[in-house]
Amino acid sequence: MEHHANFIPWQMLAKKYQIELRIVPMNKDGDLDLTELKSLIDHKTQLLAVSHISNTIGTIHPLDEITGLAKNKKIPILIDAAQSACHFEIGVDSLNCDFITFSGHKMFGPFGVGILQVSEKYLGDMTPFNLGGGIIKDVQIGKTSFLNFPHNLDAGTPNVSGVIGLSAALKLISKIGKSDMESHLNNLTLFALDQLSQVPGIEIIGNPKKRIGIISFNLKNIHPHDIASFLNKDGIALRAGMHCTQPLLRSLGLHATARISFSIYNTEKEINKLILSLKDLIKFWS
Ligand SMILES: Cc1ncc(COP(=O)(O)O)c(C=O)c1O
């Protein structure tokens, strides 16, 4: 169910170092199979990586249970919080994990900038993955030594404007309040699921135990790209395609979905407009 960003790096490392990459299966509702997870982690497991919220189905993964299982076996945990950082309080301590990643562009910030938080325990293990200026303690012809974390991870000229922009975005989010964001998204998601269920020929992808902010769907006999372009002319922007989760779509036997994702500025009125637009599209296509 992972975004390619939290899948391909592990796949590449596995290939390079002959590491076994184990995938936790999901059920057809879009929930991870935690019984399988129990049997997949053992004394050889070096890392458990999981997203907080699926960017395609909207599943909120039960992080408490997942991190509990891994921590019991002393396995470090990485959480991809790209979809949750905007509206959930996150942090390596509060989420009981060791690494958290998230991106600026998912929280009103600039593109190409993000945050990696590392728990105290692993700070000393963080070595440069990119090489260049700015991360240096000392360079001699025969050897180089590096600054400590986090300065050893930012080789080259830094994305200064990106970081300043992200900082402004974080301040804006604090001002709005994450819990207000979360409850607004919750209400919109419930309202939209109810309204969408009345659209003829619709298939909502997944029915996870907990979801927020994201709904993927298909309409019978209408390609998701056609849905997106039709709605676009009504001023409604949604994404169609595989959402950077090709293994997920393949496992569901799908080539693409149309995906609605909400933010603080969306309203129930806009959802009503979306429903009318979908009904127009179905009429147009029949
Ligand atoms: C869950 C999730 N993880 C990772 C990413 C990728 O972030 P970036 O493109 O900043 O690497 C995204 C989307 O952009 C996402 O939705």
The ligand as an SDF file (V2000), in Angstrom:
LIG
                    3D

 16 16  0  0  0  0  0  0  0  0999 V2000
    2.3420    8.7990    1.5360 C   0  0  0  0  0  0  0  0  0  0  0  0
    3.3460    9.5230    0.6860 C   0  0  0  0  0  0  0  0  0  0  0  0
    4.6420    9.2740    0.8570 N   0  0  0  0  0  0  0  0  0  0  0  0
    5.5850    9.8960    0.1200 C   0  0  0  0  0  0  0  0  0  0  0  0
    5.2520   10.8210   -0.8330 C   0  0  0  0  0  0  0  0  0  0  0  0
    6.3540   11.4140   -1.6640 C   0  0  0  0  0  0  0  0  0  0  0  0
    6.8280   12.5700   -1.2060 O   0  0  0  0  0  0  0  0  0  0  0  0
    8.0180   13.2910   -2.0430 P   0  0  0  0  0  0  0  0  0  0  0  0
    7.5200   13.3990   -3.4430 O   0  0  0  0  0  0  0  0  0  0  0  0
    8.1890   14.5750   -1.3640 O   0  0  0  0  0  0  0  0  0  0  0  0
    9.1860   12.3770   -1.9540 O   0  0  0  0  0  0  0  0  0  0  0  0
    3.9050   11.1280   -1.0540 C   0  0  0  0  0  0  0  0  0  0  0  0
    3.4610   12.1080   -2.0590 C   0  0  0  0  0  0  0  0  0  0  0  0
    4.0240   12.9710   -2.5950 O   0  0  0  0  0  0  0  0  0  0  0  0
    2.9260   10.4580   -0.2790 C   0  0  0  0  0  0  0  0  0  0  0  0
    1.6340   10.6970   -0.4620 O   0  0  0  0  0  0  0  0  0  0  0  0
  1  2  1  0
  2  3  1  0
  2 15  2  0
  3  4  2  0
  4  5  1  0
  5  6  1  0
  5 12  2  0
  6  7  1  0
  7  8  1  0
  8  9  2  0
  8 10  1  0
  8 11  1  0
 12 13  1  0
 12 15  1  0
 13 14  2  0
 15 16  1  0
M  END
$$$$
